[in-house]
Amino acid sequence: MPGFVLLMRRRNDGDPTMRVGFTVTKKIGNAVVRNRMKRRLRALARDLLPTAGTPGADHVLIGRNGGNERDFALLRTELGKALAKVAR
């Protein structure tokens, strides 16, 4: 997706807990920009992962350049598409 990359890996350990991680590199910008991007990614995960995430899997959201400028509703729909795609 243009605003982020979603990686998902099933743990296959029998634990249905979903775990999530966030990464934003220094290429994106200074600390203020990176923290803003992480806050947006956390809000997206809080909204969508409980319902659309894969139980027993690790989800990692990697912020991409331009993710801060994208509309939040657009990012939300993109995350929904990405979660549906990795669930297959």
Residue, then its C-alpha position, 0 to 999 in steps of 0.5 A: m500500500p502507498g502509506f505503509v507495508l503490512l507483514m503478517r506471520r502466523r506463529n503456529d504456537g496455539d496461542p490465539t493472541m494477535r501481536v502487532g509491531f510498528t516500524v518507521t525508519k529515519k528515511i521518513g523524517n525527523a523524530v516528530v514526523r516518525n512519531r506522528m506516523k507511528r501514532r497514525l499506525r497505532a490508531l489504524a491497528r486499534d480500529l481494524l486488527p481486533t476484527a480483521g486481524t488474523p488470530g495467532a499471528d504477528h502483524v508488523l506495520i512499516g510506515r512509508n514515505g508520504g504516509n503522514e500526508r495521506d487521508f486517515a480514512l484512505l489509510r483505513t480502507e487500505l489497511g482493511k484491504a491489506l488485512a483481507k489479502v494476507a488472511r487468504 
